[in-house]
Amino acid sequence: MAARSLPPLNALRAFEAFGRRGRMTLAADELCVTHGAISRQIRQLEDHLGVALTEGPRNRLALTETGLTLAQALTQALDQIEAALPQRAGAGDAALVVSCLPTFAMKWLIPRLPDFVAAHPEIPVRIVESNGPFDFRADGVDLSIRMRLPHAPPSPDADVAPFLKHAVGPVASPGLAAQVHDLESLAKLPRLHTRTFLESWAEWEAAAGLVLPPATVNRQFDHYFYMLEAAAAGLGVALSPFAFVENDLAAGRLVAPLGLVPGQAEVCALTPRGRASRAARRFRDWLVAQGAATPAPPGSQQMVEPGAAKPLTLSRPAL
């Protein structure tokens, strides 16, 4: 049998990671090498094959048609190799464990989960509720969903994939929202709070460049989802991230009378650095696609004078 005529396997692996992740930096993080190493491997592969696999400026490289065909074939081939590798006893039946902010899981993730199940019926998914720190190995977590600032220090033990932008603003039932015409009318209504993030109103005011007078009535709830149900019931005005109220706004259960402020924080998928399982990589890539398909939040034109709003920075992701 004739010897196989294949390009260097390291170059193929680097190119497949770039094609799947879409960015040199993400491919480099996954393979625990430098950005320059990925770039050199791809150039080596192009020289070996004598065809262009990428095009565009260096900071926004995209796959050519030939590159896309090769990348898709490589992903399928590597998936088949990974699936054929011997597993530890019982490992094949293990569920993909996803650690997630509870309200985000309830309001954003689980309503979309049937799409992932239909596309990957072979991957059982178990959602575990968590707001705080976690350890991939000790807690048995395959992928974690958390809020992070784009310029937060890199995690030494996690690859971070942002997949959803953040926006936040006041929401209320249609009946109460009809009473909100400006900030003065908003200030007269009961104000709802969640004990997991009592600073939310103050941070929103600072970000939007405004000051509300103290509320005449304040109501507190233990969790975001309790507070949002109270808002839908007409008990007051809540401050909420868009991801938590997207479906309620679309259904008309809640209204954002003053729009939402775009924020700096991003919802991110974290996987073990360089050790993400195939199932975790599939789930992460699915999250990125779902985030890209999420509609934009209501605008904030009514809230402040044009140009006055500043990006909202959350001090901690206790959502």
URRA-V372867 format. One record per helix or strand of 3 or more residues. SS is the DSSP state (@ for helix, = for strand). FROM is the first residue (numbers start at 1). LEN is the number of residues. If there is no record, write none. Layout:
SS|FROM|LEN  SS|FROM|LEN
This chain:
@|9|13  @|24|8  @|35|15  @|58|3  @|65|20  @|91|3  =|96|5  @|102|18  =|125|5  @|136|4  =|143|7  =|158|15  @|174|4  @|183|5  =|191|4  @|200|9  =|218|4  @|224|9  =|237|5  @|242|10  =|261|12  @|278|16
